[in-house]
Amino acid sequence: MSFVAVAALLMWFVPRRGNAGGWFSKTLQAQFAVMLLCFPFTAWWFQMSSPAGFLANAVAIPWVSFVVVPLVLLALIFWPFEPALFSWLVNVAAHAGDGLMWLLNSLAQTVQGYSSVLQPDWFSLVLAVVAAGLMLLPRGVRVQAPALLLLI
C-alpha cells in the first residue's frame, strides 16, 4: 500500500509544480490523493473503509512527523553521553504518542470507526484503480468527468 500512496502523491504533485496554495491546502490535497487511490485496494484486501481515516491521518501524520519522531531522534543523539536527558525525551515522545492514541480512539468512537464494504471483483478493482488514477491527473488532461463516472 505504501507504493500506491507514493504513486498517488507523485501523480498529484509532480505535474503541478506551479501549483499555488499553502501548506494546509497541500496537506489536504495529499490526504485526498492517497485516500482516492488507496481506497480500491483497501476495499479489495480488507473489505473495510474508514470514514474517520481522512481526519485521523490529517492529525496523526503531522503529529508523528513533527513531534514524536523529532523527539525520538533528539533522544538518540543524547543516548550515549546523557542518559537522563535521553530517558526524559523518550518519555515525552511516549506521552505525545499516548495523547495521539487517545485522540484517535476518541475519534474512532465519535465517528463510525470502520464500515464494511463488499470485496470488489478483479474487473471492478482494475476499473476503480484506473478511474482513481485518472482523477489524479492534471486538470488540463480533462478526464476527470469520465473517471468520476467510472468510480460511481
Kinemage of the C-alpha trace (Angstrom):
@kinemage 1
@onewidth
@group {chain A} dominant
@subgroup {mainchain}
@vectorlist {calphas} color= white
{ca met a 1} P 0.000 0.000 0.000
{ca ser a 2} L 2.883 2.373 0.620
{ca phe a 3} L 3.874 2.135 -3.058
{ca val a 4} L 0.321 3.052 -4.029
{ca ala a 5} L 0.395 6.027 -1.653
{ca val a 6} L 3.689 7.252 -3.124
{ca ala a 7} L 2.304 6.799 -6.645
{ca ala a 8} L -0.750 8.863 -5.687
{ca leu a 9} L 1.427 11.666 -4.320
{ca leu a 10} L 3.619 11.657 -7.420
{ca met a 11} L 0.611 11.673 -9.749
{ca trp a 12} L -0.946 14.558 -7.852
{ca phe a 13} L 2.016 16.828 -7.132
{ca val a 14} L 4.667 16.272 -9.817
{ca pro a 15} L 2.608 17.593 -12.759
{ca arg a 16} L 1.506 20.594 -10.646
{ca arg a 17} L 4.867 22.258 -9.990
{ca gly a 18} L 3.455 25.781 -10.268
{ca asn a 19} L 0.503 24.937 -8.054
{ca ala a 20} L -0.332 27.719 -5.617
{ca gly a 21} L -1.601 27.028 -2.141
{ca gly a 22} L -0.377 26.961 1.393
{ca trp a 23} L 0.912 24.044 3.408
{ca phe a 24} L -2.534 23.263 4.829
{ca ser a 25} L -4.103 23.091 1.378
{ca lys a 26} L -1.294 20.858 0.128
{ca thr a 27} L -1.656 18.610 3.171
{ca leu a 28} L -5.365 18.126 2.475
{ca gln a 29} L -4.648 17.534 -1.215
{ca ala a 30} L -2.084 14.873 -0.310
{ca gln a 31} L -4.563 13.147 2.010
{ca phe a 32} L -7.241 13.211 -0.693
{ca ala a 33} L -4.908 11.812 -3.376
{ca val a 34} L -3.699 8.956 -1.183
{ca met a 35} L -7.219 8.137 0.010
{ca leu a 36} L -8.601 8.123 -3.529
{ca leu a 37} L -6.002 5.756 -4.975
{ca cys a 38} L -5.706 3.502 -1.895
{ca phe a 39} L -9.440 3.000 -1.360
{ca pro a 40} L -9.934 0.354 -4.106
{ca phe a 41} L -7.026 -1.684 -2.734
{ca thr a 42} L -8.280 -1.293 0.839
{ca ala a 43} L -11.730 -2.474 -0.236
{ca trp a 44} L -10.242 -5.460 -2.046
{ca trp a 45} L -7.765 -6.588 0.632
{ca phe a 46} L -9.614 -5.717 3.839
{ca gln a 47} L -13.289 -5.242 2.827
{ca met a 48} L -13.335 -2.162 5.062
{ca ser a 49} L -13.478 1.574 4.805
{ca ser a 50} L -12.747 4.117 7.492
{ca pro a 51} L -14.874 7.260 7.343
{ca ala a 52} L -12.692 8.755 10.091
{ca gly a 53} L -9.484 7.824 8.279
{ca phe a 54} L -9.115 11.097 6.397
{ca leu a 55} L -9.361 13.187 9.561
{ca ala a 56} L -7.270 10.719 11.580
{ca asn a 57} L -4.449 10.819 9.026
{ca ala a 58} L -4.672 14.600 8.771
{ca val a 59} L -3.954 14.772 12.517
{ca ala a 60} L -1.690 11.756 13.046
{ca ile a 61} L 0.785 12.187 10.197
{ca pro a 62} L 1.873 15.744 11.094
{ca trp a 63} L 1.882 14.936 14.836
{ca val a 64} L 4.135 11.919 14.405
{ca ser a 65} L 6.292 13.657 11.777
{ca phe a 66} L 6.830 16.924 13.614
{ca val a 67} L 6.553 15.946 17.304
{ca val a 68} L 7.133 12.255 18.036
{ca val a 69} L 9.896 11.417 15.535
{ca pro a 70} L 11.980 14.562 16.220
{ca leu a 71} L 11.812 13.869 19.972
{ca val a 72} L 12.995 10.293 19.469
{ca leu a 73} L 15.793 11.371 17.113
{ca leu a 74} L 16.886 14.045 19.568
{ca ala a 75} L 16.848 11.437 22.339
{ca leu a 76} L 19.080 9.174 20.262
{ca ile a 77} L 21.637 11.968 19.967
{ca phe a 78} L 21.874 12.215 23.773
{ca trp a 79} L 21.715 8.460 24.435
{ca pro a 80} L 25.489 7.739 24.524
{ca phe a 81} L 26.518 10.536 26.888
{ca glu a 82} L 23.437 11.917 28.682
{ca pro a 83} L 21.187 9.009 29.781
{ca ala a 84} L 18.939 11.178 31.954
{ca leu a 85} L 18.099 13.543 29.084
{ca phe a 86} L 17.676 10.558 26.779
{ca ser a 87} L 15.190 8.999 29.181
{ca trp a 88} L 13.271 12.256 29.611
{ca leu a 89} L 12.994 12.826 25.836
{ca val a 90} L 11.830 9.256 25.251
{ca asn a 91} L 9.170 9.698 27.945
{ca val a 92} L 7.985 12.951 26.370
{ca ala a 93} L 7.786 11.205 22.977
{ca ala a 94} L 5.868 8.318 24.564
{ca his a 95} L 3.395 10.735 26.166
{ca ala a 96} L 2.997 12.513 22.821
{ca gly a 97} L 2.231 9.137 21.223
{ca asp a 98} L -0.173 8.233 24.030
{ca gly a 99} L -2.003 11.529 23.590
{ca leu a 100} L -2.315 10.870 19.875
{ca met a 101} L -3.679 7.377 20.519
{ca trp a 102} L -6.238 8.775 22.963
{ca leu a 103} L -7.329 11.323 20.350
{ca leu a 104} L -7.554 8.689 17.607
{ca asn a 105} L -9.539 6.318 19.845
{ca ser a 106} L -11.918 9.153 20.707
{ca leu a 107} L -12.295 9.952 17.014
{ca ala a 108} L -12.992 6.298 16.209
{ca gln a 109} L -15.747 6.218 18.838
{ca thr a 110} L -17.251 9.557 17.776
{ca val a 111} L -17.206 8.951 14.039
{ca gln a 112} L -18.004 5.493 12.829
{ca gly a 113} L -14.611 3.800 13.012
{ca tyr a 114} L -14.983 1.310 10.164
{ca ser a 115} L -17.567 0.419 7.572
{ca ser a 116} L -17.717 -2.937 5.868
{ca val a 117} L -17.637 -2.913 2.084
{ca leu a 118} L -18.061 -5.744 -0.356
{ca gln a 119} L -14.892 -7.121 -1.877
{ca pro a 120} L -14.796 -5.968 -5.482
{ca asp a 121} L -14.106 -8.494 -8.220
{ca trp a 122} L -10.933 -8.137 -10.313
{ca phe a 123} L -12.637 -6.204 -13.088
{ca ser a 124} L -14.146 -3.700 -10.641
{ca leu a 125} L -10.822 -3.349 -8.841
{ca val a 126} L -8.912 -2.589 -12.034
{ca leu a 127} L -11.638 -0.206 -13.197
{ca ala a 128} L -11.624 1.648 -9.850
{ca val a 129} L -7.817 1.938 -9.786
{ca val a 130} L -7.721 3.250 -13.361
{ca ala a 131} L -10.523 5.705 -12.593
{ca ala a 132} L -8.810 6.903 -9.403
{ca gly a 133} L -5.543 7.306 -11.289
{ca leu a 134} L -7.300 9.328 -13.984
{ca met a 135} L -8.861 11.541 -11.307
{ca leu a 136} L -5.354 12.412 -10.076
{ca leu a 137} L -4.114 13.611 -13.464
{ca pro a 138} L -3.819 17.379 -14.030
{ca arg a 139} L -6.998 19.240 -14.989
{ca gly a 140} L -5.617 20.009 -18.440
{ca val a 141} L -5.932 16.343 -19.394
{ca arg a 142} L -9.725 16.619 -18.948
{ca val a 143} L -10.502 13.040 -17.983
{ca gln a 144} L -11.893 13.692 -14.511
{ca ala a 145} L -15.576 13.659 -15.515
{ca pro a 146} L -15.418 10.260 -17.261
{ca ala a 147} L -13.224 8.926 -14.453
{ca leu a 148} L -15.784 10.054 -11.874
{ca leu a 149} L -18.450 8.122 -13.763
{ca leu a 150} L -16.234 5.020 -13.621
{ca leu a 151} L -15.861 5.420 -9.856
{ca ile a 152} L -19.599 5.621 -9.329
